[in-house]
Amino acid sequence: MKKIDDARIDYGKFVLDDYRDDSIVTDRHIAEIYGIRGKNVFYLPRGEQAKTFACAQRLCKWFLRRRLGAGNRVVAVGGGSIGDVTGFACGIYKRGALRLLHVPTTVVAMVDSAIGGKTALDVDGVKNAVGNYFFADVLTDFSFLATLGDDQLLSGKGEILKYFMLCGDPDLVKRPLNEQIAFCADYKREVCLRDPYCEGERNKLNFGHTVAHAMELALGLPHGVAVANGIFYETSLAFRLGLCDANYAEHWRNLAKSLFDVYPFTEEMAESLLQDKKNVNGQIGFVLPAEFKPVLLDISRVKALLLQ
């Protein structure tokens, strides 16, 4: 099984003919755009609908029918959901015998979900309730950006905003999008190399995601838009807890509001925080600025601070 130290990010062109001998996993929308078809192609449903045990099981059965084993390569072409399901299936199939290459086609996948080996399925309406680690190589082809709509590009900027805050680099926002993506991807890879299993420093990459997952499920928001909302509310939470000062909080909240619609945080969303995977002994797990360290809060205190 590949180790995080061996997992690479390459920046280049995705040439389909180079992967005719591999097993390719994608969805029909992506396949139609890029002409990905053939007996070596498996189609998952588009988006969050793919992240189920049933889809992962069908994918494993397809691996068996193709008699895949140690040394065979699977190529996941798509956004975060394609990567999550394919990575999960590869991680459990023959105890991780396969090799995996992610070819991310969205900004969110390029800067975040394709890197670092985390996989996830949704269960009973709980986002990312089940998952494992399966480290993979990544090929990032910036020409995919030309096929993305404005809504998908905006969603990607939600994850990029997270990295703006983590690195504290005010000039990052001025760079071209492909440079922003490469910076964020390399930043995440370096963090994951130091802490592959989220036992310390890697936790800071969860900033914004506790609130984001609740809002994503409740409102059906694109992931990056939900992350931007999570950044807004979790920065507010940090300020009200005295973890950052007013100038810091206002700067980042105003930037989030200038780029994204900010939606009300509701009682229903607060209740769904009780299922977050970062929780400990019934307390809600957050990663809050300005130090981006884990914080545990009782649900009643979360409601008192955020439902205002």
C-alpha positions in Angstrom: 0.0 0.0 0.0 1.3 3.5 -0.9 2.6 5.6 2.0 2.0 9.4 2.2 5.8 9.9 1.7 5.4 8.2 -1.8 2.3 10.1 -2.9 3.0 12.7 -5.5 1.3 15.7 -6.9 2.2 16.3 -10.5 1.0 19.3 -12.6 0.5 18.4 -16.3 -1.9 17.2 -18.9 -4.4 14.4 -18.5 -4.1 12.4 -21.8 -6.7 9.7 -21.8 -4.7 7.4 -24.1 -2.1 7.1 -21.4 -4.6 5.3 -19.1 -6.2 2.8 -21.5 -4.6 -0.1 -19.6 -6.0 1.2 -16.2 -9.4 1.0 -14.6 -11.0 4.5 -14.7 -13.8 5.6 -12.3 -15.8 8.7 -13.2 -19.4 9.9 -13.7 -21.3 10.1 -16.9 -21.3 13.9 -16.9 -17.5 14.1 -16.9 -17.3 11.1 -19.3 -19.4 13.0 -21.8 -17.3 16.1 -21.6 -14.0 14.4 -22.0 -14.9 11.3 -24.0 -14.1 8.8 -21.3 -15.7 5.5 -22.4 -14.9 1.9 -22.8 -14.9 -1.4 -20.9 -12.3 -0.1 -18.5 -14.6 2.7 -17.3 -16.9 2.5 -14.3 -19.6 5.2 -13.8 -20.6 6.5 -10.4 -23.6 8.8 -9.8 -22.8 12.4 -9.9 -22.1 14.4 -6.7 -23.0 13.4 -3.1 -25.3 10.6 -4.3 -22.2 8.5 -5.1 -21.0 8.5 -1.4 -22.9 5.4 -0.3 -22.0 1.8 0.8 -24.0 0.6 -2.2 -21.9 2.5 -4.7 -18.7 1.4 -3.0 -19.9 -2.2 -3.0 -20.7 -2.0 -6.8 -17.3 -0.6 -7.4 -15.6 -3.4 -5.5 -17.6 -6.0 -7.4 -16.4 -4.4 -10.7 -12.8 -4.6 -9.4 -13.4 -8.3 -8.9 -14.9 -8.8 -12.3 -11.8 -7.1 -13.8 -9.6 -9.4 -11.7 -7.7 -6.5 -10.3 -4.9 -7.2 -7.8 -1.6 -6.0 -6.4 0.0 -3.5 -8.8 -3.1 -2.7 -10.8 -3.9 1.1 -11.0 -7.2 2.7 -10.7 -7.7 6.3 -12.0 -10.4 8.4 -10.4 -11.4 11.3 -12.7 -13.8 13.8 -11.1 -14.5 15.9 -8.1 -14.5 15.2 -4.4 -17.3 12.6 -4.4 -15.6 10.5 -7.1 -12.4 10.6 -5.2 -14.0 9.8 -1.9 -15.8 6.7 -3.1 -13.0 5.4 -5.3 -10.4 5.9 -2.5 -12.7 4.2 0.0 -13.2 1.2 -2.3 -9.5 0.9 -3.1 -8.8 1.0 0.7 -11.0 -2.0 1.5 -10.5 -4.0 -1.7 -8.0 -6.8 -1.1 -6.8 -4.8 1.9 -5.5 -1.9 -0.1 -3.7 -3.9 -2.8 -4.4 -1.4 -5.6 -2.7 1.8 -6.7 -4.8 4.9 -7.1 -4.3 8.1 -9.1 -6.6 11.0 -8.5 -7.3 13.3 -11.5 -9.3 16.1 -9.9 -11.6 18.0 -12.2 -12.9 20.7 -9.7 -11.1 23.4 -7.7 -12.2 21.8 -4.4 -10.7 18.5 -5.4 -7.5 20.1 -6.8 -6.8 22.0 -3.6 -8.1 19.7 -1.0 -10.1 16.5 -1.3 -7.7 14.7 -3.7 -4.7 15.2 -1.4 -3.8 13.5 1.8 -5.6 10.1 1.6 -8.9 10.8 3.4 -11.9 9.0 2.0 -15.6 9.3 3.1 -19.1 8.0 2.7 -22.3 9.5 3.9 -24.6 7.4 6.2 -28.1 8.2 7.4 -27.9 11.8 6.4 -24.6 12.3 8.2 -21.9 13.7 5.9 -18.6 11.7 5.9 -19.7 9.4 8.7 -17.6 6.5 7.4 -14.1 6.6 5.9 -10.5 5.4 5.8 -7.1 6.6 4.6 -5.8 5.5 1.2 -2.9 7.5 0.0 -2.8 8.2 -3.8 -0.9 10.1 -6.4 -2.5 13.2 -7.9 -2.3 14.6 -11.4 -3.6 18.2 -11.6 -4.4 19.4 -15.1 -5.4 23.1 -15.0 -7.2 22.8 -18.4 -10.1 21.2 -16.5 -10.8 24.7 -15.1 -12.0 25.9 -18.5 -15.0 23.5 -18.3 -16.2 24.7 -14.9 -19.1 27.0 -14.5 -19.0 30.1 -12.3 -20.8 28.3 -9.5 -18.1 25.5 -9.4 -15.3 28.1 -9.5 -16.9 30.0 -6.7 -17.3 26.8 -4.6 -13.6 26.2 -5.1 -12.7 29.6 -3.8 -14.4 28.7 -0.4 -11.6 26.1 0.2 -9.0 28.5 -1.1 -10.2 31.1 1.4 -9.5 28.6 4.2 -5.9 28.4 3.0 -5.6 32.2 2.8 -6.4 32.2 6.5 -4.2 29.3 7.4 -1.1 30.6 5.7 -1.7 34.3 6.6 -0.4 35.4 3.1 -2.3 38.5 2.1 -0.8 38.4 -1.4 -2.1 35.0 -2.2 -5.5 36.4 -3.3 -3.7 38.5 -6.0 -2.2 35.5 -7.8 -3.8 33.8 -10.9 -6.1 30.9 -10.0 -3.8 28.2 -11.1 -1.0 29.5 -8.9 -3.5 29.7 -6.0 -4.5 26.1 -6.6 -0.8 24.9 -6.7 0.0 26.8 -3.6 -2.9 25.3 -1.6 -2.3 21.8 -2.9 1.4 21.9 -2.0 0.6 23.5 1.4 -1.8 20.6 2.2 0.6 18.0 1.1 3.4 19.4 3.3 1.0 19.4 6.3 -0.1 15.8 5.6 3.5 14.6 5.3 4.1 15.9 8.8 0.9 14.5 10.2 -0.7 11.9 7.9 -3.3 10.6 10.2 -4.6 13.9 11.7 -3.1 13.4 15.1 -1.8 17.0 15.4 -1.1 19.7 12.9 -3.4 18.3 10.2 -6.4 19.1 12.3 -6.1 22.8 11.3 -7.3 21.8 7.8 -10.7 21.1 9.4 -11.2 24.9 10.0 -14.6 26.0 8.9 -15.8 22.4 8.3 -17.8 21.7 11.4 -20.4 24.4 10.6 -19.9 23.8 6.9 -21.0 20.2 6.9 -24.1 21.1 8.9 -25.0 23.9 6.4 -24.2 21.7 3.4 -26.6 19.0 4.5 -29.4 21.4 5.6 -29.3 23.7 2.6 -27.8 21.6 -0.1 -25.0 24.1 -0.6 -21.9 23.3 -2.7 -19.1 22.2 -0.5 -16.9 25.3 -0.9 -19.8 27.7 -0.4 -20.6 25.9 2.8 -16.9 26.1 3.9 -17.0 29.9 3.3 -20.1 30.1 5.5 -18.3 27.9 8.1 -15.3 30.2 8.0 -17.7 33.2 8.7 -19.4 31.5 11.6 -16.4 29.8 13.2 -14.4 33.1 13.0 -17.4 34.7 14.8 -17.3 31.9 17.4 -13.5 32.4 17.9 -14.0 36.1 18.5 -16.8 35.6 21.0 -14.6 33.1 22.9 -11.8 35.6 23.0 -9.5 33.6 20.7 -9.0 36.4 18.1 -9.4 40.2 18.2 -12.1 42.2 16.6 -10.0 43.5 13.7 -8.9 40.0 12.7 -12.5 38.7 12.9 -14.0 41.6 10.9 -11.3 41.4 8.2 -12.0 37.7 7.4 -15.8 37.8 8.0 -16.0 40.8 5.6 -13.9 39.0 3.0 -16.2 35.9 3.2 -19.3 38.1 2.9 -17.8 39.9 -0.1 -17.3 36.7 -2.0 -20.2 34.5 -0.8 -23.8 34.7 0.3 -23.9 34.1 4.1 -26.9 32.1 5.2 -28.5 32.1 8.6 -27.3 29.4 11.0 -30.3 27.6 12.5 -31.3 25.4 15.4 -31.6 22.5 13.1 -28.0 23.0 11.9 -26.8 23.3 15.5 -28.4 20.0 16.4 -26.7 18.2 13.4 -23.3 19.3 14.9 -23.9 16.5 17.4 -22.9 14.0 14.7 -19.7 15.7 13.7 -16.7 13.3 13.5 -14.5 15.6 15.4 -16.7 15.4 18.5 -15.3 14.0 21.8 -17.5 12.7 24.6 -20.5 14.6 23.4 -18.8 17.9 23.0 -18.6 19.6 19.6 -15.2 19.7 17.9 -14.1 22.9 16.2 -10.8 24.2 14.9 -10.8 27.9 15.5 -8.6 30.9 14.6 -6.3 32.6 15.2 -4.2 29.7 16.3 -6.2 27.0 14.5 -6.2 24.5 17.4 -9.0 22.1 18.3 -11.6 23.4 20.7 -14.4 21.4 22.3 -17.7 23.1 23.2 -20.9 21.9 24.8 -23.9 22.1 22.4 -25.7 24.6 24.6 -22.8 27.0 24.5 -22.5 26.6 20.8 -26.2 27.6 20.4 -25.8 30.5 22.8 -22.9 31.9 20.8 -24.1 31.3 17.3 -27.9 31.5 17.4 -27.9 35.2 17.9 
